[in-house]
């Protein structure tokens, strides 16, 4: 997929709710969070996690998800 047509990270992440592991958990949390930055990048997601006091595993999930997204 062309980088220009790739969905933004926040939108892509929400679509990963069926994925296993921490990425799937993060996606489920993101989908339920009204303040989640749907149109934001990985740094915006990390900021939101920090603002909401998320578990450290969720920050690791963002790192893993960023790698998946960048190769999407």
N, C-alpha and C positions, 0 to 999 in steps of 0.2 A: 504494500500500500504506500502510496506517495505520502511523504511527510506532511505535505500541505493539506491532505485530505484525512489524515489521521485525527481521530477525536482527541480533544484535550484530555489531559491526564485524569482529571476529576471525573469526567463523563465516562471514560474508559474504565476507571476503577469501579464505579458503581455497577457496571455491566458484568463484573467478575463475581457476582454473588454465588454462582454455582461452583466456583473453584474451591478446591480443598485448602486446608491449612490456614495460615495467618492471612494470606491475601483474601481468601473467601470471607474470613471473619471481618477483616477491615472493610471489605466491600459491603457487607451486611450492615455494619455500624454506619458507614458513610451514607448508605441509602436511607437509613432511619433518621439521620441528623439533618434537620432543617437548615442549619447554618453551614453545612459542608460546602466547600468551594468547588461546585460542579464544573466550573469553567476555569479552575485554577490548575497550576502545575504542581509538581511534587513538593516544592517549597511551601506553597500555600496549604497543602494538605498537612505537612509537618507542623506548620504554625497552628492550624486548627487542632491538631492532636495535642500540641503543647498547651493551647488555651483551654482544652477540655480535660486535661489531666489524664490522658490515655496511658495505658500500660506500655512499658518499653518494647514489648513484642510488636506492638502496632507500628512503632517507628522502624523496626527491622522489616516489617511487612511492606512499608512504603518503599524501602530500599529495593526489596525484591520485586515489587510491582513496577517500580521505575525501570528496572532492567527489562522486564517483560514488555512493558509499554513501548520502550525505546526500540525494541526489535519487532514491534507489531507492524 
